[in-house]
Amino acid sequence: KIFGELFYSIDPGYRGKTGAVSTQYANLHDDPSEMFFVPENVYIIGTMNDIDRSVDSFDFAMRRRFRFVEIKASDQLKMLDTLEESVREQAIKKLTDLNNAISATEELNENYQIGPSYFLKLEQIDFDELWNDYLQPLLEEYIRGMYNESEIMDRFQAAYYQKSTQDENDTNY
């Protein structure tokens, strides 16, 4: 109910003292006539991954009141400009190849792609540590319970390390 009152109060037409509402907790105040409102100059900025949405009715209530801007992993590659040039080029290649492998995986899509912020850790760690300590555990969570987990992880690792997953004896490239 608190979120309901907040959602009501953040609507542009109900902001400020003119849109003030009495809450169900008004009797807990020293002054029960005190009203709740969201000032007109308060902005609420948040982030949400598509895969994090688990309560549909909550999502619908938010969509009515907020502007949603989709930000894709590939849109933010400029974040990596702080990395040394050779590391940056490698990071972009690994990120792109890994995200292509994620998107090509049945039951996953571009909403599961890895963002470039993970690769900013390369200022302190190397590519192997990034894979072992951050990316691999995250990807294992994504595919937990899928039929062919180890095969999928092998494809992800091959994409990250830019290795072919095809058998070297296979001539059907």
C-alpha positions in Angstrom: 0.0 0.0 0.0 2.9 2.3 0.6 4.0 1.9 -3.0 0.5 2.5 -4.1 0.5 5.9 -2.4 3.9 6.6 -3.8 2.9 5.6 -7.3 -0.2 7.9 -7.0 1.9 10.8 -5.8 4.6 10.6 -8.4 2.1 11.0 -11.3 2.8 14.4 -12.8 -0.8 15.6 -12.1 -0.6 14.7 -8.4 2.8 16.1 -7.4 3.3 18.7 -4.8 1.1 19.8 -2.0 -2.0 20.0 -4.2 -1.8 16.2 -4.7 -1.1 15.4 -1.1 -2.9 12.3 0.3 -3.6 11.0 3.7 -1.9 7.7 4.2 -3.0 4.6 6.2 -0.3 5.5 8.7 -1.5 9.1 9.4 -2.7 8.1 12.9 0.9 7.2 13.8 2.0 10.9 13.4 1.9 13.5 16.1 -0.4 15.4 13.6 -2.8 12.9 12.0 -3.8 15.6 9.5 -0.3 15.6 8.0 -0.4 14.6 4.4 2.0 12.8 2.1 3.2 14.2 -1.2 6.1 14.0 -3.6 7.6 17.5 -4.3 7.5 18.6 -8.0 11.3 18.9 -8.1 12.0 15.3 -7.1 13.0 12.9 -9.8 13.1 9.2 -9.4 15.6 7.4 -11.6 16.0 3.6 -11.5 17.3 0.7 -13.4 15.7 -2.6 -14.1 16.9 -5.5 -16.2 14.2 -7.3 -18.2 15.1 -10.5 -16.6 14.6 -9.1 -13.1 10.9 -8.4 -13.6 9.0 -10.9 -11.6 5.9 -9.1 -10.5 3.8 -8.2 -13.5 1.2 -5.9 -11.8 4.1 -3.9 -10.2 5.6 -3.6 -13.7 2.4 -2.3 -15.2 2.0 0.3 -12.5 5.6 1.5 -13.1 5.2 1.6 -16.9 2.3 4.0 -16.6 4.3 6.5 -14.6 7.9 6.2 -15.9 9.7 6.7 -19.1 11.6 3.6 -20.1 14.8 3.9 -22.1 16.4 0.7 -23.3 20.1 0.6 -23.0 21.8 -2.3 -24.8 25.3 -3.6 -23.9 26.6 -2.5 -27.3 25.4 1.1 -26.7 27.8 1.6 -23.8 31.1 0.5 -25.2 32.5 4.0 -24.7 32.7 3.0 -21.0 35.8 1.0 -21.9 37.7 4.0 -23.2 39.5 4.2 -19.9 41.2 0.9 -20.6 44.6 0.6 -22.2 44.0 0.5 -26.0 45.2 -3.1 -26.5 43.1 -4.3 -23.5 40.1 -2.2 -24.7 40.2 -3.8 -28.2 40.4 -7.3 -26.7 37.6 -6.5 -24.3 35.3 -5.3 -27.0 36.0 -8.4 -29.1 35.4 -10.7 -26.2 32.3 -8.8 -25.0 30.8 -8.9 -28.6 31.6 -12.5 -29.2 30.2 -13.6 -25.8 27.0 -11.6 -26.2 26.5 -13.1 -29.7 26.8 -16.5 -28.1 24.4 -15.6 -25.4 21.8 -14.3 -27.9 22.2 -17.4 -30.0 21.3 -19.7 -27.0 17.8 -21.1 -26.9 15.9 -19.8 -23.9 18.2 -16.7 -23.6 18.1 -13.5 -25.6 19.8 -10.1 -25.8 18.3 -9.3 -22.3 20.9 -11.7 -20.9 23.9 -10.0 -22.5 26.9 -9.0 -20.5 27.4 -5.2 -20.1 30.7 -3.5 -20.5 30.9 -2.5 -16.9 32.1 -6.0 -16.1 35.1 -5.3 -18.3 36.1 -2.2 -16.4 37.4 -4.7 -13.8 40.3 -5.2 -16.2 41.9 -2.2 -14.7 42.7 -4.4 -11.7 42.4 -8.0 -12.9 43.2 -10.0 -16.1 40.9 -11.6 -18.6 41.2 -15.0 -17.0 40.2 -13.7 -13.5 37.3 -11.8 -15.1 36.0 -15.0 -16.7 36.6 -17.2 -13.7 35.4 -14.9 -10.9 32.7 -12.9 -12.5 31.4 -14.0 -16.0 31.4 -17.7 -15.7 29.4 -17.8 -12.3 26.9 -15.3 -13.7 26.4 -17.3 -16.9 26.1 -20.6 -15.0 23.2 -19.0 -13.1 21.6 -18.0 -16.4 21.6 -21.5 -17.7 21.0 -23.5 -14.5 18.5 -26.2 -15.2 18.8 -26.1 -19.0 19.2 -29.5 -20.7 22.8 -29.1 -22.0 24.4 -26.8 -19.4 28.0 -27.9 -19.9 27.8 -27.7 -23.7 26.4 -24.1 -23.5 29.1 -23.1 -21.0 31.7 -24.5 -23.4 30.2 -22.4 -26.2 30.3 -19.3 -24.0 33.9 -20.0 -22.9 34.9 -20.6 -26.5 33.3 -17.3 -27.6 35.0 -15.4 -24.7 38.4 -16.9 -25.6 37.7 -16.6 -29.3 38.2 -20.3 -29.9 36.3 -22.5 -32.4 33.9 -25.0 -30.8 33.9 -27.2 -33.9 36.0 -30.3 -33.9 39.3 -29.7 -35.6 38.7 -32.8 -37.8 35.4 -31.4 -39.0 35.7 -30.0 -42.5 32.2 -28.5 -42.6 33.1 -25.0 -41.6 
